[in-house]
Amino acid sequence: MPTLFPATSALLITRPGYDPRLHTPVSLALRRGRWWEDPTNEDNFRFGKEGEGAGAPVEMLLTVSVHGNEQCGLRAFNALLDNGFFPASAVKRELQDEDVLGFYDELLLHRERERERTAADAGGGGAELSANLQHTPALPPPPPRGTWPFGWDTLTVVLGNPHAVPVGKRFVDVNLNRLFRKEVVQEQVGERLKNRTSGPEKRGDDQAFPKPVELALVPTLAYLISHSSAHLDVHSTSSPTPAFSIPHSAPISKAFCSGFPVDYSVQGMLDVQEGTTGCWAREVGMGVAGTVECGQHDDEETYLKAVDVIKHFLSINRPSSSPSVSCSPSPSSCGPSSPIGPLPTRQASHKILQCTSAVHCKPGFRYVSTPPPSAFAYISEGEVVARDDKGDIKCETQGGAFLIMPVAPQLVHDGEEAWVWGVEAEAQ
Ligand SMILES: [Zn+2]
């Protein structure tokens, strides 16, 4: 049984009999149609429940260790692999870091050709394909899942930052999870394409990676996020914290994130952060996407939480006959309909907070109390939490606010968030 790392930095798990090259995930069709035009339209989320998208393939993406010192997701996934969580019949393909993009590129090209061919067979014009969902020809549906115990067809698991994991650092040169911005992705994809068309030469092991090393990782991850049906990014925090999920602004992402076995969902966090994997999912209209912070980096509880969180992720859209399904099959009880089928209902104990602003570490940053306030502590209006060279940093929210994801005092990086402020969300 392959272990994700150090044996490989990416693994593709496919159910038996399913050829990923022959089918188009529903998320791709979504992005070509209504989603782009009006991302807030609830009709988007009915896709896959009835009509066009029903029975479409479901291709899952799990990213772990996008920050190299956050290894709970990596450990958890390897434990699931080692303990027979996936049936022996599952087809596994190891992908080395440099191969991932090439493989998916080939996959997408193949699918495009299939679509064009199908359109030509149907007498339609290939040129219309991308213009409107109504012109999208149907590809042959994937074969039935049979005894496959999951509600998905493929799972791609990627070690986010393979340079930083071996050295146990958040990042080597720059924070990878702030690079998923349109201009950076476009530039890096351009670089990658240029290098590919200029010749087949591959970077030798003896050649140093260009700096910053994280830039070269951006195209692959951005590409995978853009082309998955559902994405989970597993993280941990520098200070102790209850586990929480971070959706992006689409209702479907909020519904997805509120189903995880965690204490809180923090909405609006991606409005005060830039360039995270979640920001990119929002940018490309990938609705069923979210991040989960499982707890403090090296805590054993954090690892156990990551196991639960990943198991939950891999159980969504599970056949209703499965005994471990955590959702009523009735779509109306499961919040907005999802392109990948019903999402589990919200956890009863789950609190939903709305992020209002972020505090950034600036020169001279230090907390005023030892230990600093704990995660999700309620801070009164006017209470001073920290100081920097410019003066006091206090809670300015009328009526007070929750302090979310405080940075550990010994891990302060200038420019990064010290914490974010949140209040109870009004509409849940
Ligand atoms: Zn992180």
Boltz pocket constraint, residues with backbone or C-beta under 6 A from the ligand:
constraints:
  - pocket:
      binder: B
      contacts: [[A, 67], [A, 70], [A, 177], [A, 235], [A, 236]]
      max_distance: 6.0
